[in-house]
Amino acid sequence: MQETAKKNNNGVIIGLIIIAILIAVVPFLVIGGKAEFGGSDDAGSEMVAEITGTEYEPWFEPVLESAIGGELPGEIESLLFCVQTGIGVGIIAFFIGRFVERHKKETEAEAK
């Protein structure tokens, strides 16, 4: 009985791996290297200019750019983005851990 379950699990795992590979590869094949990558700021500015017919002017300057007197280097922007991502992941992982532990304690209490 365990061998059958193990074979079924192996089939599911292999299927999921194939699906993950397809999800990663198919977009590159469909796009064919013709995609242009841009930030949401650029896309938003272009859309506002298209709708209103005038050039978009920001309402304020970014705090860090005005503090240092110019635009942040790309490496610093990447670093800040990574730090922000790490903090977000840490918060999400903390709450998921709390929910898992709460569930374990509740099931242990019900078993007693």
TIRO-2110 file (N, C-alpha, C; in Angstrom, 1 decimal):
// TIRO-2110
0.8, -1.2, 0.0, N, 1, A
0.0, 0.0, 0.0, CA, 1, A
0.9, 1.2, 0.0, C, 1, A
1.9, 1.2, 0.8, N, 2, A
2.8, 2.4, 0.8, CA, 2, A
3.5, 2.6, -0.5, C, 2, A
3.9, 1.5, -1.2, N, 3, A
4.6, 1.6, -2.5, CA, 3, A
3.7, 2.3, -3.5, C, 3, A
2.4, 2.0, -3.5, N, 4, A
1.5, 2.7, -4.4, CA, 4, A
1.3, 4.1, -4.1, C, 4, A
1.2, 4.5, -2.8, N, 5, A
1.2, 5.9, -2.5, CA, 5, A
2.5, 6.6, -2.9, C, 5, A
3.6, 6.0, -2.7, N, 6, A
4.9, 6.6, -3.0, CA, 6, A
5.0, 6.8, -4.5, C, 6, A
4.5, 5.8, -5.3, N, 7, A
4.5, 6.0, -6.8, CA, 7, A
3.6, 7.1, -7.2, C, 7, A
2.4, 7.3, -6.6, N, 8, A
1.5, 8.3, -6.9, CA, 8, A
2.2, 9.7, -6.5, C, 8, A
2.8, 9.8, -5.4, N, 9, A
3.5, 11.0, -5.0, CA, 9, A
4.6, 11.4, -6.0, C, 9, A
5.4, 10.4, -6.4, N, 10, A
6.4, 10.6, -7.4, CA, 10, A
5.9, 11.2, -8.7, C, 10, A
4.7, 10.6, -9.1, N, 11, A
4.1, 11.1, -10.3, CA, 11, A
3.6, 12.5, -10.2, C, 11, A
3.1, 12.9, -9.0, N, 12, A
2.6, 14.2, -8.8, CA, 12, A
3.8, 15.2, -8.7, C, 12, A
4.8, 14.8, -8.1, N, 13, A
6.0, 15.7, -8.0, CA, 13, A
6.6, 15.9, -9.4, C, 13, A
6.7, 14.9, -10.2, N, 14, A
7.3, 15.0, -11.5, CA, 14, A
6.3, 15.9, -12.4, C, 14, A
5.0, 15.7, -12.2, N, 15, A
4.1, 16.6, -12.9, CA, 15, A
4.2, 18.0, -12.5, C, 15, A
4.4, 18.3, -11.2, N, 16, A
4.5, 19.7, -10.8, CA, 16, A
5.8, 20.3, -11.3, C, 16, A
6.9, 19.5, -11.3, N, 17, A
8.1, 20.0, -11.8, CA, 17, A
8.0, 20.4, -13.3, C, 17, A
7.4, 19.5, -14.1, N, 18, A
7.2, 19.8, -15.5, CA, 18, A
6.3, 21.1, -15.7, C, 18, A
5.3, 21.2, -14.9, N, 19, A
4.4, 22.4, -15.0, CA, 19, A
5.2, 23.7, -14.6, C, 19, A
6.1, 23.6, -13.6, N, 20, A
6.9, 24.8, -13.2, CA, 20, A
7.9, 25.1, -14.3, C, 20, A
8.5, 24.1, -14.9, N, 21, A
9.4, 24.4, -16.0, CA, 21, A
8.7, 25.1, -17.2, C, 21, A
7.5, 24.6, -17.5, N, 22, A
6.7, 25.1, -18.6, CA, 22, A
6.3, 26.6, -18.3, C, 22, A
5.9, 26.9, -17.0, N, 23, A
5.6, 28.2, -16.7, CA, 23, A
6.8, 29.2, -16.8, C, 23, A
7.9, 28.7, -16.6, N, 24, A
9.1, 29.5, -16.7, CA, 24, A
9.6, 29.6, -18.1, C, 24, A
9.4, 28.6, -19.0, N, 25, A
10.0, 28.6, -20.3, CA, 25, A
9.0, 29.2, -21.4, C, 25, A
7.8, 28.8, -21.3, N, 26, A
6.8, 29.2, -22.3, CA, 26, A
6.7, 30.7, -22.6, C, 26, A
6.7, 31.5, -21.6, N, 27, A
6.6, 33.0, -21.8, CA, 27, A
7.8, 33.5, -22.7, C, 27, A
9.0, 33.0, -22.5, N, 28, A
10.1, 33.4, -23.3, CA, 28, A
9.9, 32.9, -24.7, C, 28, A
9.4, 31.8, -24.9, N, 29, A
9.2, 31.3, -26.3, CA, 29, A
8.1, 32.1, -27.0, C, 29, A
7.0, 32.4, -26.3, N, 30, A
5.9, 33.1, -26.9, CA, 30, A
6.3, 34.6, -27.2, C, 30, A
7.0, 35.2, -26.3, N, 31, A
7.4, 36.6, -26.5, CA, 31, A
8.5, 36.7, -27.6, C, 31, A
9.4, 35.8, -27.6, N, 32, A
10.5, 35.7, -28.6, CA, 32, A
11.5, 36.8, -28.5, C, 32, A
11.7, 37.4, -27.3, N, 33, A
12.8, 38.4, -27.2, CA, 33, A
12.3, 39.8, -27.6, C, 33, A
11.0, 40.0, -27.9, N, 34, A
10.5, 41.3, -28.4, CA, 34, A
10.0, 42.2, -27.3, C, 34, A
10.0, 41.7, -26.0, N, 35, A
9.4, 42.5, -24.9, CA, 35, A
10.3, 43.6, -24.5, C, 35, A
9.7, 44.7, -24.1, N, 36, A
10.4, 45.8, -23.5, CA, 36, A
10.0, 45.9, -22.0, C, 36, A
11.0, 45.9, -21.2, N, 37, A
10.8, 45.9, -19.8, CA, 37, A
10.9, 47.4, -19.3, C, 37, A
9.9, 47.8, -18.5, N, 38, A
10.0, 49.2, -17.9, CA, 38, A
9.3, 49.2, -16.6, C, 38, A
9.6, 50.2, -15.9, N, 39, A
9.0, 50.3, -14.5, CA, 39, A
7.5, 50.8, -14.6, C, 39, A
6.9, 50.6, -13.5, N, 40, A
5.5, 51.1, -13.4, CA, 40, A
5.4, 52.6, -13.4, C, 40, A
6.5, 53.3, -13.0, N, 41, A
6.5, 54.8, -13.0, CA, 41, A
6.5, 55.2, -14.5, C, 41, A
7.3, 54.6, -15.3, N, 42, A
7.3, 55.0, -16.7, CA, 42, A
6.0, 54.7, -17.4, C, 42, A
5.4, 53.5, -17.1, N, 43, A
4.1, 53.2, -17.7, CA, 43, A
3.0, 54.1, -17.3, C, 43, A
3.0, 54.5, -16.0, N, 44, A
2.0, 55.4, -15.5, CA, 44, A
2.1, 56.8, -16.1, C, 44, A
3.4, 57.3, -16.2, N, 45, A
3.6, 58.6, -16.8, CA, 45, A
3.2, 58.6, -18.3, C, 45, A
3.5, 57.6, -19.0, N, 46, A
3.1, 57.5, -20.4, CA, 46, A
1.6, 57.4, -20.5, C, 46, A
0.9, 56.7, -19.7, N, 47, A
-0.6, 56.6, -19.7, CA, 47, A
-1.2, 58.0, -19.4, C, 47, A
-0.7, 58.7, -18.4, N, 48, A
-1.3, 60.0, -18.1, CA, 48, A
-1.0, 61.0, -19.3, C, 48, A
0.1, 60.9, -19.9, N, 49, A
0.4, 61.8, -21.0, CA, 49, A
-0.5, 61.5, -22.2, C, 49, A
-0.8, 60.2, -22.4, N, 50, A
-1.7, 59.8, -23.5, CA, 50, A
-3.1, 60.2, -23.2, C, 50, A
-3.6, 60.1, -22.0, N, 51, A
-5.0, 60.5, -21.7, CA, 51, A
-5.1, 62.0, -21.7, C, 51, A
-4.3, 62.7, -21.0, N, 52, A
-4.4, 64.2, -20.9, CA, 52, A
-3.9, 65.0, -22.1, C, 52, A
-2.9, 64.4, -22.8, N, 53, A
-2.3, 65.1, -23.9, CA, 53, A
-1.2, 66.1, -23.5, C, 53, A
-0.9, 66.1, -22.2, N, 54, A
0.2, 66.9, -21.7, CA, 54, A
1.2, 66.0, -21.0, C, 54, A
2.4, 66.6, -20.8, N, 55, A
3.5, 65.8, -20.1, CA, 55, A
3.1, 65.8, -18.6, C, 55, A
3.4, 64.6, -18.0, N, 56, A
3.1, 64.4, -16.6, CA, 56, A
4.2, 65.1, -15.8, C, 56, A
3.8, 65.9, -14.7, N, 57, A
4.7, 66.5, -13.8, CA, 57, A
4.5, 65.9, -12.4, C, 57, A
5.5, 65.3, -11.8, N, 58, A
5.3, 64.7, -10.4, CA, 58, A
4.9, 65.8, -9.4, C, 58, A
4.2, 65.4, -8.4, N, 59, A
3.7, 66.3, -7.4, CA, 59, A
4.8, 66.7, -6.4, C, 59, A
5.7, 65.8, -6.2, N, 60, A
6.8, 66.1, -5.2, CA, 60, A
8.0, 65.3, -5.6, C, 60, A
9.1, 65.7, -5.0, N, 61, A
10.4, 65.0, -5.3, CA, 61, A
10.6, 63.9, -4.2, C, 61, A
11.2, 62.8, -4.6, N, 62, A
11.5, 61.7, -3.6, CA, 62, A
12.3, 62.3, -2.5, C, 62, A
12.1, 61.8, -1.3, N, 63, A
12.8, 62.4, -0.1, CA, 63, A
14.3, 62.1, -0.2, C, 63, A
14.7, 60.9, -0.5, N, 64, A
16.1, 60.6, -0.6, CA, 64, A
16.8, 61.4, -1.7, C, 64, A
16.2, 61.6, -2.8, N, 65, A
16.8, 62.3, -3.9, CA, 65, A
17.0, 63.8, -3.5, C, 65, A
16.0, 64.3, -2.8, N, 66, A
16.2, 65.8, -2.5, CA, 66, A
17.2, 65.9, -1.3, C, 66, A
17.4, 64.9, -0.5, N, 67, A
18.3, 64.9, 0.6, CA, 67, A
19.8, 64.9, 0.1, C, 67, A
20.0, 64.0, -0.9, N, 68, A
21.4, 63.9, -1.4, CA, 68, A
21.7, 64.8, -2.6, C, 68, A
20.7, 65.5, -3.1, N, 69, A
20.9, 66.5, -4.2, CA, 69, A
21.0, 65.9, -5.5, C, 69, A
20.4, 64.7, -5.8, N, 70, A
20.4, 64.1, -7.1, CA, 70, A
19.8, 62.7, -7.0, C, 70, A
19.8, 62.0, -8.1, N, 71, A
19.2, 60.7, -8.2, CA, 71, A
20.1, 59.7, -7.6, C, 71, A
19.4, 58.7, -6.9, N, 72, A
20.1, 57.6, -6.3, CA, 72, A
20.8, 56.7, -7.3, C, 72, A
22.0, 56.2, -7.1, N, 73, A
22.6, 55.2, -8.0, CA, 73, A
21.7, 54.0, -8.0, C, 73, A
21.8, 53.3, -9.1, N, 74, A
21.0, 52.0, -9.3, CA, 74, A
21.3, 51.0, -8.3, C, 74, A
22.6, 50.9, -7.9, N, 75, A
22.9, 49.9, -6.9, CA, 75, A
22.2, 50.2, -5.5, C, 75, A
22.1, 51.4, -5.2, N, 76, A
21.5, 51.8, -3.9, CA, 76, A
20.0, 51.5, -4.0, C, 76, A
19.4, 51.8, -5.1, N, 77, A
17.9, 51.6, -5.3, CA, 77, A
17.7, 50.1, -5.2, C, 77, A
18.6, 49.3, -5.8, N, 78, A
18.4, 47.8, -5.7, CA, 78, A
18.5, 47.3, -4.3, C, 78, A
19.5, 47.9, -3.6, N, 79, A
19.7, 47.5, -2.2, CA, 79, A
18.5, 47.8, -1.4, C, 79, A
17.9, 49.0, -1.5, N, 80, A
16.8, 49.4, -0.7, CA, 80, A
15.6, 48.5, -1.1, C, 80, A
15.4, 48.2, -2.4, N, 81, A
14.3, 47.3, -2.8, CA, 81, A
14.5, 45.9, -2.2, C, 81, A
15.7, 45.4, -2.1, N, 82, A
15.9, 44.1, -1.5, CA, 82, A
15.7, 44.1, 0.0, C, 82, A
16.1, 45.2, 0.6, N, 83, A
15.8, 45.3, 2.1, CA, 83, A
14.3, 45.4, 2.4, C, 83, A
13.6, 46.1, 1.5, N, 84, A
12.2, 46.2, 1.7, CA, 84, A
11.5, 44.8, 1.5, C, 84, A
12.0, 44.1, 0.5, N, 85, A
11.5, 42.8, 0.2, CA, 85, A
11.8, 41.8, 1.4, C, 85, A
13.0, 41.9, 1.9, N, 86, A
13.3, 41.1, 3.1, CA, 86, A
12.5, 41.3, 4.3, C, 86, A
12.2, 42.6, 4.5, N, 87, A
11.4, 43.0, 5.7, CA, 87, A
10.0, 42.4, 5.5, C, 87, A
9.4, 42.6, 4.3, N, 88, A
8.1, 42.0, 4.0, CA, 88, A
8.0, 40.5, 4.1, C, 88, A
9.0, 39.8, 3.6, N, 89, A
9.0, 38.4, 3.7, CA, 89, A
9.1, 38.0, 5.2, C, 89, A
10.0, 38.7, 6.0, N, 90, A
10.1, 38.4, 7.4, CA, 90, A
8.8, 38.5, 8.1, C, 90, A
8.0, 39.6, 7.8, N, 91, A
6.7, 39.8, 8.5, CA, 91, A
5.7, 38.7, 8.1, C, 91, A
5.7, 38.3, 6.8, N, 92, A
4.8, 37.3, 6.4, CA, 92, A
5.2, 36.0, 7.0, C, 92, A
6.4, 35.6, 7.0, N, 93, A
6.9, 34.4, 7.6, CA, 93, A
6.6, 34.3, 9.1, C, 93, A
6.7, 35.4, 9.8, N, 94, A
6.4, 35.5, 11.2, CA, 94, A
4.9, 35.1, 11.5, C, 94, A
4.0, 35.7, 10.7, N, 95, A
2.6, 35.4, 10.9, CA, 95, A
2.2, 34.0, 10.5, C, 95, A
2.8, 33.5, 9.4, N, 96, A
2.6, 32.1, 9.0, CA, 96, A
3.0, 31.2, 10.1, C, 96, A
4.2, 31.4, 10.7, N, 97, A
4.7, 30.6, 11.8, CA, 97, A
3.8, 30.7, 13.0, C, 97, A
3.3, 31.9, 13.3, N, 98, A
2.3, 32.0, 14.4, CA, 98, A
1.1, 31.1, 14.2, C, 98, A
0.6, 31.2, 12.9, N, 99, A
-0.7, 30.4, 12.6, CA, 99, A
-0.4, 28.9, 12.7, C, 99, A
0.8, 28.5, 12.2, N, 100, A
1.1, 27.1, 12.3, CA, 100, A
1.2, 26.6, 13.7, C, 100, A
1.9, 27.4, 14.5, N, 101, A
2.1, 27.0, 15.9, CA, 101, A
0.7, 27.0, 16.7, C, 101, A
-0.1, 28.0, 16.4, N, 102, A
-1.5, 28.0, 17.0, CA, 102, A
-2.3, 26.8, 16.6, C, 102, A
-2.2, 26.4, 15.3, N, 103, A
-2.9, 25.2, 14.9, CA, 103, A
-2.4, 24.0, 15.5, C, 103, A
-1.1, 23.9, 15.7, N, 104, A
-0.5, 22.7, 16.4, CA, 104, A
-1.0, 22.6, 17.8, C, 104, A
-1.0, 23.7, 18.5, N, 105, A
-1.4, 23.8, 19.9, CA, 105, A
-2.9, 23.4, 20.0, C, 105, A
-3.7, 23.9, 19.1, N, 106, A
-5.1, 23.6, 19.1, CA, 106, A
-5.4, 22.1, 18.9, C, 106, A
-4.7, 21.5, 17.9, N, 107, A
-4.8, 20.1, 17.7, CA, 107, A
-4.3, 19.2, 18.8, C, 107, A
-3.3, 19.7, 19.5, N, 108, A
-2.8, 18.9, 20.7, CA, 108, A
-3.8, 19.0, 21.8, C, 108, A
-4.4, 20.2, 22.0, N, 109, A
-5.4, 20.4, 23.1, CA, 109, A
-6.6, 19.5, 22.8, C, 109, A
-7.0, 19.4, 21.5, N, 110, A
-8.2, 18.6, 21.2, CA, 110, A
-7.9, 17.1, 21.4, C, 110, A
-6.6, 16.7, 21.1, N, 111, A
-6.3, 15.3, 21.3, CA, 111, A
-6.3, 14.9, 22.7, C, 111, A
-6.0, 15.8, 23.6, N, 112, A
-6.0, 15.5, 25.1, CA, 112, A
-7.4, 15.4, 25.6, C, 112, A
END
